């Protein structure tokens, strides 16, 4: 993703080829961290292109340069919202987003209310329940007031509001020299804020109430409630962010629509249950979060990367999420492949780091992107999205046998392969390097895109065009996979050429990247082809792609599980004895669930199931300390201490798609699932359940139109598999 290097100071990228500059100024796309998201904005809703962050009371109070508010297409449409009872802040009773992520419910009570020194309303006489959800560009909120007192009560409920139309990149810290014009309109039951953007697009926020307020101004609506003893009344507020929507008072119909859409969660986390109640909560939360993050595009489902900073399509994130979910829900991979094929670059555009055949990094529809103030309208500055696209296509075919989709995508796969050879390998040395063309683009273009994430053993930042170890592994797996696809399509000569190219890359990789003195692969070769001899998690992703020899894979596995790399909660991005190690950094010592999931898949591939299970167990234990048992984008890499919780990262996205999908990939790593279409067989290669699971059940595991419900149970040192139900011709086998 783009420039998420937090919380340290990030330098200006500097001139192309000169390498990173000294840490003396903020980079263009630095995300400022003035407050912890988890502390201030702990309640998140998302639906489609709309997301909202509230505090525990359901309010948005002076968010400023923080992501609190209601956003639509990366523009903040509501920057203020506060409910008061008789002018006083209510008492918080409870606050929670429901398990399906549809509704935020906040229970409040009145405080002690005084007038002229006399108590006129004892605390906890009135109960107020706020229920809010998002649907189709609109935030719906129902405020219900219940008088539990023995006497009639009159109270005034006020709702304060504001709309600043801040671009998300302004919220992230960028300053704009000019902004568009704002205006306000109101009638008896609604108020409309308008913003005429410099991109020619008018954005509006229309707030409508189903009852006429006692007073309505440009910043506040006040309602009078006369409640008999035991009486309950309600009002509905809608906040509409789209021009085409009509904000009415209806609450029930959109709520039912939102609830129906959320039922997709049952086909993800609900398809896997276990003997562990907490594990079931983790899996259900993962499924619900993925449901919330996945948008239905005209090309199929696509997981938006994460809220609040990256609620938009990202190529790398979408592909990795699809890979993590592939065994349980291949429809996501199909949607990702079709969307990225449709947005694949067809011509060279240096301002967007685009070249023919290259796969999208990200796309935005906010004002600053439309104007080119940031380059991310359609931006292609990632080195790994393109080989990962080919890799996903090959693994999608292995999972589904879907020849129709592969035939339709084959021209895009060919274009991606051509990009790898023509543009990816800039100097003809056989490795794929990144090199920023856009003066406003990203300096580092791998998944660790912090400015200081690639460095040498003496701490020097790596200069020039950089070849990352995991990217070479992606290319190797992509060409191997594409060879299989070409053979399926009958092009045997092309298949042989791709397989030969993959093998030559494997040999060059082993020769240039292996570092005997540290017992693992260098994280990268710099622009002078000098290896960066640092122990990093990147080498674990090398295993995921199978490029490593068996003996070196064993050395990498051993390295990953040392105390310097494995914190007890998970594998750190950088070893603790590295010169730039900082457990609070974004990429130089933190722990990323998706990274650990890919590492675990790599360990499982080479037969190191116990190590994969240890990673799964560490992350499961970490999730037990986290809100909603939700894996965040990342957390800090401090060592695990008895009786202590993991340390959260202050501005991590939560939920984040590839973190939410991590539990499913971790389970796959432990089970070793292989789909054999020719034999119509599901094979489990030496399945090993992690220590916290005695038994798991998987419903509706499909293969070529057939499906089975399975139970896997620990049996001594092994795992047994039983078929609970079956539809169609499918067989199950355990292989060693």
C-alpha positions in Angstrom: 0.0 0.0 0.0 1.0 3.5 -0.4 3.4 5.1 2.2 2.0 3.8 5.4 5.3 4.3 7.2 4.4 5.2 10.7 5.1 6.7 13.2 8.6 7.9 12.4 9.6 10.7 10.2 9.8 9.8 6.6 12.1 11.6 4.2 11.3 13.0 0.8 11.8 10.2 -1.8 14.5 12.3 -3.4 15.7 11.9 -7.0 15.3 8.7 -8.9 18.3 6.4 -8.6 19.9 8.4 -5.8 18.4 6.3 -3.0 16.7 7.5 0.1 17.7 10.8 1.6 18.3 11.7 5.2 15.4 11.7 7.7 14.9 15.5 7.7 11.4 16.0 6.3 8.1 14.2 5.8 7.5 12.2 2.7 4.6 13.3 0.5 2.3 10.4 1.5 3.2 10.0 5.2 0.2 9.3 7.4 0.5 11.5 10.5 -0.1 9.9 13.8 -1.4 12.3 16.4 -3.7 9.9 18.2 -4.3 6.2 18.4 -7.2 5.1 16.2 -8.1 2.3 18.6 -8.3 4.7 21.5 -10.4 7.4 19.9 -12.3 5.8 17.1 -13.1 2.3 18.3 -16.3 1.6 16.4 -16.1 1.0 12.6 -18.8 0.4 10.0 -18.3 -0.1 6.3 -20.6 -0.9 3.4 -19.7 -0.5 -0.2 -17.8 2.7 -0.8 -18.9 4.2 2.6 -17.2 3.7 5.9 -17.5 5.5 9.3 -15.5 5.6 12.4 -17.2 6.7 15.7 -16.2 6.9 19.3 -17.8 4.5 21.8 -20.8 6.8 22.3 -21.5 6.8 18.6 -20.3 10.4 18.2 -17.9 12.2 16.0 -16.3 15.0 17.9 -13.7 17.3 16.4 -11.9 14.6 14.4 -9.5 17.1 12.8 -6.6 15.2 11.2 -7.8 11.8 12.4 -10.0 9.4 10.5 -13.1 9.9 12.6 -16.2 10.6 10.6 -18.4 9.3 7.8 -16.6 8.9 4.5 -17.8 8.2 1.0 -15.4 7.7 -1.9 -12.5 8.9 0.4 -14.2 12.2 1.2 -15.4 12.9 4.7 -19.1 13.8 4.5 -19.8 14.0 8.2 -17.1 15.5 10.4 -19.3 16.2 13.5 -22.0 14.3 15.3 -22.8 14.5 19.0 -25.9 13.5 21.0 -26.7 15.3 24.2 -29.5 14.9 26.7 -30.7 18.2 28.0 -27.4 19.7 26.9 -25.4 17.1 28.8 -23.1 14.3 27.7 -24.9 11.0 28.4 -23.5 8.1 30.4 -22.2 5.2 28.5 -23.7 1.9 29.3 -22.5 -0.3 26.5 -21.3 0.0 22.9 -20.7 -2.7 20.3 -20.9 -3.5 16.7 -23.0 -6.6 16.2 -21.4 -9.9 15.2 -22.3 -9.5 11.5 -20.8 -6.0 11.4 -24.1 -4.5 10.3 -25.3 -2.4 13.2 -23.5 -0.3 15.9 -25.6 -0.3 19.0 -24.9 2.2 21.8 -26.8 2.1 25.1 -26.8 5.4 27.0 -28.4 6.8 30.1 -29.0 10.4 31.3 -26.6 11.8 33.8 -27.8 13.8 36.9 -29.4 16.9 35.4 -29.5 20.1 37.5 -31.3 23.4 37.0 -30.6 26.3 39.3 -28.7 24.0 41.7 -31.7 21.6 41.9 -31.7 18.1 40.5 -34.5 17.8 38.0 -33.7 14.4 36.4 -31.9 11.7 38.4 -29.3 9.7 36.5 -30.4 6.5 34.7 -34.0 7.5 34.5 -33.9 7.7 30.7 -32.4 5.0 28.6 -31.3 6.0 25.1 -30.4 3.4 22.5 -28.6 4.5 19.3 -28.7 2.0 16.4 -26.9 2.9 13.3 -25.8 1.2 10.1 -24.7 2.0 6.5 -26.5 1.2 3.3 -26.0 2.4 -0.2 -24.1 5.6 0.6 -26.3 6.5 3.6 -25.9 6.3 7.3 -29.1 5.4 9.1 -29.5 6.1 12.8 -32.4 5.4 15.1 -32.5 7.1 18.5 -34.9 5.5 20.9 -35.7 7.1 24.3 -37.4 5.1 27.1 -38.6 6.6 30.4 -38.0 4.1 33.1 -39.0 6.6 35.8 -42.3 6.5 37.8 -43.2 10.0 36.7 -43.6 11.7 33.3 -40.5 13.3 32.0 -39.7 16.0 29.5 -36.3 15.9 27.9 -34.5 17.5 25.0 -32.3 15.4 22.7 -29.9 17.5 20.6 -27.9 16.2 17.7 -25.0 18.4 16.6 -23.4 17.9 13.2 -20.9 19.2 10.7 -19.5 18.4 7.3 -16.0 19.5 6.3 -15.7 17.5 3.0 -12.0 16.8 3.8 -10.3 14.6 1.3 -8.8 11.5 2.9 -5.3 12.6 2.0 -6.0 15.9 3.8 -7.0 13.8 6.8 -3.7 11.9 6.4 -1.8 15.1 6.7 -1.4 16.7 3.3 -2.1 20.5 3.0 -3.9 21.8 0.0 -3.3 25.4 -1.3 -6.9 25.6 -2.5 -10.2 24.0 -1.8 -13.7 24.3 -3.4 -16.7 26.3 -2.3 -19.1 25.2 0.5 -22.8 26.1 1.0 -25.6 25.1 3.3 -29.4 24.7 2.7 -32.1 23.8 5.2 -35.9 23.3 5.4 -38.1 22.2 8.3 -36.8 18.6 8.6 -33.4 18.5 6.8 -30.2 20.3 6.2 -27.9 19.9 3.1 -24.2 20.7 3.1 -22.8 21.1 -0.4 -19.2 21.3 -1.6 -18.3 22.2 -5.2 -15.0 20.5 -5.7 -12.1 21.8 -7.8 -12.5 18.7 -9.9 -16.0 19.8 -11.0 -17.8 17.3 -8.9 -20.4 18.6 -6.4 -20.5 16.5 -3.2 -23.3 16.8 -0.7 -24.3 15.6 2.7 -28.0 15.7 3.4 -29.2 15.1 6.9 -32.9 14.3 7.3 -35.1 13.7 10.3 -38.3 11.8 10.4 -39.8 14.4 12.8 -39.8 18.2 12.8 -37.2 19.4 15.2 -38.1 22.0 17.9 -35.1 23.9 16.5 -32.9 23.3 13.5 -29.8 25.3 12.8 -26.8 24.8 10.5 -25.1 22.9 13.3 -27.7 21.4 15.5 -31.2 19.8 15.7 -33.1 19.8 19.0 -36.1 17.5 19.7 -38.5 17.7 22.6 -39.8 14.5 24.1 -42.6 14.3 26.6 -42.6 10.8 27.9 -45.1 9.2 30.2 -43.9 6.7 32.8 -42.7 3.6 31.0 -43.2 5.3 27.6 -40.8 4.9 24.7 -40.4 7.1 21.6 -37.9 7.2 18.7 -36.6 9.4 16.0 -34.7 8.5 12.8 -31.9 10.4 11.3 -30.4 9.7 7.8 -27.2 11.1 6.5 -27.0 10.7 2.8 -23.7 11.1 0.9 -24.8 10.4 -2.6 -26.5 12.7 -5.1 -28.9 10.0 -6.5 -30.2 8.9 -3.1 -33.4 10.3 -1.5 -33.0 10.6 2.2 -36.3 9.5 3.8 -37.2 8.4 7.2 -37.5 4.7 6.3 -35.3 2.6 8.6 -36.6 -0.9 8.3 -36.2 -1.6 4.6 -32.6 -0.6 4.2 -31.8 -2.4 7.5 -33.2 -5.6 6.1 -31.2 -5.1 2.9 -28.0 -4.6 4.8 -28.7 -7.7 7.0 -29.3 -9.8 3.9 -26.1 -8.7 2.3 -24.2 -9.5 5.5 -25.4 -13.1 5.5 -22.4 -13.9 3.2 -20.4 -14.2 6.5 -22.0 -17.6 7.0 -20.2 -18.9 3.9 -16.8 -17.9 5.3 -16.1 -18.1 9.0 -19.4 -20.0 9.5 -18.2 -22.8 7.3 -15.4 -23.6 9.7 -16.1 -24.4 13.4 -14.0 -26.0 16.1 -14.0 -27.5 19.5 -12.7 -24.1 20.8 -15.2 -21.4 21.6 -12.7 -18.6 21.2 -11.4 -20.0 17.9 -15.0 -20.0 16.7 -15.3 -16.3 17.6 -12.1 -15.5 15.8 -13.2 -17.4 12.7 -16.7 -15.8 12.7 -15.2 -12.4 13.2 -12.8 -13.0 10.3 -15.7 -14.0 8.0 -17.8 -11.1 9.1 -15.0 -8.6 8.5 -14.3 -10.0 5.1 -18.0 -9.7 4.3 -17.9 -6.1 5.3 -14.7 -5.4 3.3 -15.7 -7.2 0.1 -17.4 -5.0 -2.5 -19.5 -6.4 -5.3 -18.1 -4.8 -8.5 -19.3 -5.4 -12.0 -16.5 -7.9 -12.3 -17.4 -9.8 -9.2 -16.5 -9.6 -5.5 -13.4 -7.5 -4.6 -12.0 -7.1 -1.1 -11.2 -3.5 -0.3 -7.9 -3.3 1.6 -9.0 -1.9 4.9 -10.5 0.9 6.9 -9.9 3.8 7.4 -6.9 4.5 5.2 -7.3 2.0 2.4 -11.0 1.4 1.8 -10.5 1.0 -1.9 -9.2 -1.6 -4.4 -5.5 -2.5 -4.0 -4.0 -5.0 -6.3 -1.5 -6.6 -4.0 -3.9 -6.7 -1.1 -6.8 -8.1 -3.1 -4.6 -10.8 -4.6 -3.1 -11.9 -1.2 -6.6 -11.9 0.4 -7.9 -14.1 -2.4 -4.9 -16.5 -2.1 -5.6 -16.8 1.7 -9.2 -17.6 1.1 -8.8 -19.7 -2.1 -9.3 -23.1 -0.5 -12.6 -22.1 1.2 -14.1 -19.5 -1.2 -12.5 -19.3 -4.7 -15.2 -16.9 -5.9 -13.2 -14.0 -4.4 -10.2 -15.0 -6.5 -12.4 -15.0 -9.6 -13.7 -11.5 -8.8 -10.2 -10.2 -8.1 -8.7 -11.6 -11.3 -11.5 -10.2 -13.4 -11.3 -6.8 -11.8 -7.6 -6.5 -12.1 -7.7 -7.7 -15.7 -10.1 -5.0 -16.5 -7.9 -2.3 -15.0 -4.6 -3.7 -16.3 -2.4 -1.0 -17.8 -2.3 -1.0 -21.6 0.2 1.9 -22.2 3.1 3.6 -20.6 2.3 6.5 -18.3 5.2 7.7 -16.1 2.9 9.8 -13.9 1.1 6.7 -12.8 4.1 4.3 -12.9 2.1 2.4 -15.5 3.5 0.2 -18.3 1.7 -2.2 -20.7 0.6 -5.4 -18.8 1.2 -4.0 -15.3 -1.4 -4.8 -12.7 -3.0 -2.0 -10.6 -1.5 -0.9 -7.3 -4.5 1.1 -6.1 -7.3 3.4 -7.4 -9.1 6.3 -5.8 -12.0 8.6 -6.6 -11.4 11.4 -4.2 -11.0 15.0 -5.3 -7.2 15.1 -4.8 -6.8 11.9 -6.9 -9.1 13.3 -9.6 -7.0 16.5 -9.8 -3.7 14.7 -9.8 -2.7 16.2 -6.4 -1.9 12.6 -5.4 -1.1 10.0 -8.1 -3.5 7.4 -6.9 -6.5 7.8 -9.2 -5.2 4.7 -11.0 -1.7 4.0 -9.8 0.6 1.1 -10.8 3.6 1.6 -8.5 3.9 -1.9 -7.1 6.5 -4.4 -8.2 4.7 -7.5 -7.0 1.0 -7.1 -8.1 1.8 -8.3 -11.6 3.6 -11.6 -10.8 1.1 -12.2 -8.0 -1.8 -11.8 -10.6 -0.3 -14.6 -12.7 0.3 -16.7 -9.6 -3.3 -16.2 -8.4 -4.6 -17.2 -11.8 -2.6 -20.4 -11.8 -3.7 -21.3 -8.2 -7.3 -20.4 -9.0 -7.2 -23.0 -11.8 -5.6 -25.6 -9.5 -8.3 -25.0 -7.0 -11.3 -24.9 -9.4 -10.3 -26.4 -12.8 -12.2 -23.4 -14.3 -10.9 -23.4 -17.9 -13.5 -20.8 -19.1 -12.2 -18.1 -16.8 -8.6 -18.9 -17.6 -9.2 -18.8 -21.3 -10.9 -15.4 -20.9 -8.0 -14.1 -18.8 -5.2 -15.6 -20.9 -4.5 -12.4 -22.9 -4.1 -10.5 -19.6 -1.9 -13.3 -18.2 0.3 -13.1 -21.3 0.5 -9.3 -21.0 1.5 -9.6 -17.4 4.2 -12.1 -18.3 5.5 -9.8 -21.0 5.6 -7.0 -18.5 7.7 -9.1 -16.1 10.3 -9.8 -18.8 10.2 -6.5 -20.7 9.8 -3.9 -17.9 10.2 -5.8 -14.7 13.8 -6.9 -15.4 15.2 -3.5 -16.3 18.8 -4.4 -16.5 18.6 -7.8 -18.0 20.1 -9.7 -15.0 17.2 -12.1 -14.7 15.7 -10.5 -11.6 12.7 -8.1 -11.4 13.5 -4.8 -9.8 11.4 -1.8 -8.9 12.3 1.7 -10.0 10.0 4.7 -9.6 9.1 6.6 -12.8 6.6 9.0 -11.3 8.3 11.9 -9.4 5.3 11.7 -7.0 5.2 7.9 -6.8 6.3 5.5 -4.1 10.0 5.0 -3.4 9.8 1.4 -2.2 7.3 -0.6 -4.2 7.2 -4.0 -2.5 4.7 -4.8 0.3 7.2 -3.3 2.8 6.8 0.2 1.3 8.2 2.3 4.1 11.0 4.4 3.0 13.4 2.8 5.4 12.4 -0.8 5.1 15.2 -2.1 2.8 18.7 -1.7 4.2 22.1 -3.3 4.7 23.6 -5.0 7.7 25.3 -1.7 8.7 22.0 0.1 8.6 22.6 1.9 5.3 19.4 2.2 3.2 19.6 0.3 0.0 20.1 2.6 -3.1 19.0 2.3 -6.6 16.7 -0.2 -8.3 16.0 -2.9 -5.8 15.3 -6.6 -6.4 13.3 -8.1 -3.5 13.7 -11.8 -2.6 10.0 -12.5 -2.3 9.3 -10.8 -5.7 11.7 -13.2 -7.4 9.9 -16.1 -5.7 6.5 -14.7 -6.9 7.9 -14.5 -10.5 9.2 -18.1 -10.2 5.8 -19.4 -9.0 4.0 -17.2 -11.6 6.0 -18.7 -14.5 5.7 -22.2 -13.2 2.0 -21.8 -12.8 1.6 -20.1 -16.2 3.5 -23.1 -17.8 0.7 -25.3 -16.4 -1.9 -23.0 -17.8 -0.3 -22.9 -21.2 -0.1 -26.7 -21.3 -3.8 -26.9 -20.4 -4.5 -24.6 -23.3 -2.4 -26.7 -25.7 0.5 -24.4 -26.1 3.3 -26.9 -25.1 6.2 -24.9 -26.6 5.2 -21.8 -24.5 4.7 -24.0 -21.5 8.2 -25.5 -21.9 9.7 -22.0 -22.3 8.0 -20.7 -19.1 9.1 -23.8 -17.1 12.7 -23.4 -18.4 12.7 -19.7 -17.5 11.4 -20.5 -14.0 14.1 -23.1 -13.4 16.8 -20.7 -14.6 15.5 -18.0 -12.2 15.5 -20.5 -9.4 19.2 -21.3 -10.0 20.2 -17.6 -10.2 18.2 -16.8 -7.1 19.9 -19.5 -5.1 23.3 -18.3 -6.2 22.7 -14.5 -5.6 20.3 -14.3 -2.7 21.5 -17.0 -0.3 23.6 -15.7 2.6 25.3 -18.5 4.4 26.5 -16.3 7.3 22.9 -15.4 8.4 21.4 -18.7 7.4 18.7 -17.2 5.2 18.0 -15.3 2.0 19.0 -11.7 1.6 16.0 -9.4 1.8 17.1 -7.8 -1.5 19.8 -6.9 -4.0 20.4 -3.2 -4.1 21.0 -1.2 -7.3 24.7 -2.3 -7.3 23.6 -5.9 -7.0 24.9 -6.1 -3.4 22.8 -8.3 -1.1 21.1 -6.8 1.9 22.2 -9.4 4.5 19.4 -8.9 6.9 17.2 -11.6 8.5 13.6 -10.7 7.6 10.2 -12.2 7.2 10.5 -11.8 3.4 12.4 -15.1 3.3 9.3 -16.8 4.7 7.3 -15.7 1.7 10.1 -17.2 -0.4 9.0 -20.6 1.0 5.4 -19.8 0.1 6.3 -19.9 -3.6 8.5 -23.0 -3.4 11.7 -21.5 -5.0 14.0 -22.6 -2.1 15.8 -25.9 -2.1 14.8 -28.3 0.6 17.9 -27.9 2.7 17.8 -24.1 2.5 14.1 -24.1 3.3 15.0 -25.9 6.5 17.6 -23.3 7.4 15.0 -20.5 6.7 12.4 -22.3 8.9 15.0 -22.5 11.7 15.8 -18.8 11.3 12.2 -17.7 11.4 11.6 -19.5 14.7 14.5 -18.0 16.6 13.7 -15.6 19.4 15.0 -12.7 17.3 12.4 -13.4 14.7 9.5 -15.1 16.5 8.2 -12.9 19.3 5.9 -15.5 20.8 3.0 -13.8 19.1 4.2 -14.1 15.6 7.1 -13.6 13.2 8.6 -10.1 13.1 9.2 -8.3 9.9 12.9 -7.8 10.9 15.1 -9.7 13.4 15.5 -8.1 16.7 19.2 -7.9 16.3 19.0 -5.9 13.1 20.4 -2.4 13.1 17.1 -0.7 12.3 15.0 -2.9 14.4 12.1 -1.1 16.2 9.2 -3.1 17.4 7.0 0.0 17.1 7.9 0.6 13.5 5.7 -0.1 10.5 7.9 -2.5 8.8 11.1 -2.9 10.8 10.1 -5.1 13.6 6.3 -5.3 13.8 4.1 -8.3 13.3 1.7 -8.6 10.3 -0.9 -11.4 10.4 -1.0 -11.7 6.6 2.8 -12.0 6.4 2.7 -14.7 9.1 -0.1 -16.5 7.2 2.0 -16.6 4.0 5.0 -17.7 6.0 3.0 -20.5 7.6 1.8 -21.6 4.2 5.4 -21.8 3.1 6.4 -23.7 6.2 3.6 -26.1 5.6 4.6 -26.6 2.0 8.0 -27.8 3.0 6.6 -30.0 5.7 7.3 -27.9 8.8 3.8 -28.2 10.2 4.8 -27.8 13.8 6.3 -24.4 13.1 3.2 -23.4 11.1 1.1 -24.5 14.1 3.3 -22.5 16.5 2.7 -19.3 14.4 -1.1 -20.0 14.3 -1.1 -20.6 18.1 0.8 -17.4 18.7 -1.5 -15.3 16.6 -4.6 -17.0 18.1 -3.3 -16.1 21.6 -2.7 -12.5 20.4 -6.3 -12.3 19.0 -7.7 -13.3 22.4 -6.4 -10.0 23.7 -7.7 -7.9 20.9 -11.1 -6.1 20.5 -13.7 -8.5 18.9 -10.9 -11.1 18.4 -10.1 -9.1 15.2 -6.7 -9.3 13.6 -5.5 -5.8 12.9 -3.3 -4.8 10.0 -0.3 -5.2 12.2 0.8 -4.9 15.9 4.1 -4.2 17.6 6.9 -6.7 17.7 7.7 -6.7 21.4 8.6 -10.1 22.9 5.7 -12.0 24.5 5.7 -11.8 28.3 3.8 -14.0 30.7 0.5 -12.4 31.7 0.8 -9.5 29.2 -1.1 -8.7 26.1 0.4 -7.9 22.7 1.1 -4.2 22.0 -1.2 -2.6 19.5 0.0 -0.3 16.7 -1.6 3.1 17.1 -2.9 3.7 13.5 -3.3 0.2 12.2 -6.3 -0.5 9.9 -8.9 -2.7 11.6 -10.4 -4.5 9.9 -7.8 -5.1 7.1 -8.7 -7.6 4.4 -5.5 -9.7 4.3 -5.3 -9.7 8.1 -8.9 -10.9 8.3 -8.3 -13.7 5.9 -5.2 -14.8 7.7 -6.9 -17.4 10.0 -8.2 -19.3 7.0 -4.7 -19.4 5.4 -3.2 -20.4 8.7 -5.6 -23.3 9.0 -4.8 -24.3 5.4 -1.1 -24.3 6.3 -1.7 -26.8 9.1 -4.0 -29.0 7.1 -2.1 -29.2 3.8 -5.1 -29.3 1.5 -4.6 -30.4 -2.1 -7.3 -30.5 -4.8 -6.9 -33.3 -7.3 -9.5 -32.8 -10.1 -8.4 -35.8 -12.1 -9.0 -38.2 -9.2 -11.8 -36.0 -7.8 -10.0 -36.2 -4.5 -9.3 -33.9 -1.6 -6.0 -34.8 0.0 -4.7 -33.6 3.4 -0.9 -33.8 3.5 0.3 -34.7 7.0 -2.4 -32.5 8.7 -1.4 -31.2 12.1 -3.9 -29.3 14.2 -2.4 -26.4 16.3 -2.3 -27.0 20.0 -5.5 -24.9 20.7 -7.6 -27.1 18.4 -8.7 -30.6 19.2 -11.2 -30.8 16.4 -12.5 -28.7 13.5 -15.4 -29.1 11.2 -15.5 -27.8 7.6 -18.8 -27.6 5.8 -19.4 -27.6 2.1 -15.8 -28.1 1.0 -16.3 -28.3 -2.8 -14.6 -29.9 -5.8 -15.9 -29.9 -9.3 -19.6 -29.6 -8.3 -19.3 -32.1 -5.5 -18.9 -31.2 -1.8 -18.3 -32.7 1.6 -18.7 -31.9 5.2 -15.6 -33.0 7.1 -14.4 -33.4 10.7 -10.7 -33.4 11.5 -9.7 -34.5 15.0 -6.4 -34.9 16.8 -5.6 -38.5 17.4 -2.4 -38.9 19.4 0.4 -37.3 17.4 -1.6 -37.4 14.2 -4.9 -36.2 12.8 -7.9 -38.2 11.5 -10.4 -37.1 8.9 -14.0 -38.2 8.8 -16.7 -37.4 6.2 -19.9 -36.2 7.9 -21.9 -35.6 4.8 -21.3 -35.8 1.1 -22.9 -34.7 -2.2 -21.6 -35.9 -5.5 -18.5 -37.8 -6.5 -15.7 -36.8 -4.1 -13.1 -38.8 -2.1 -10.9 -37.8 0.9 -7.4 -39.1 1.6 -4.6 -38.4 4.1 -1.2 -38.4 2.6 2.2 -38.3 4.4 
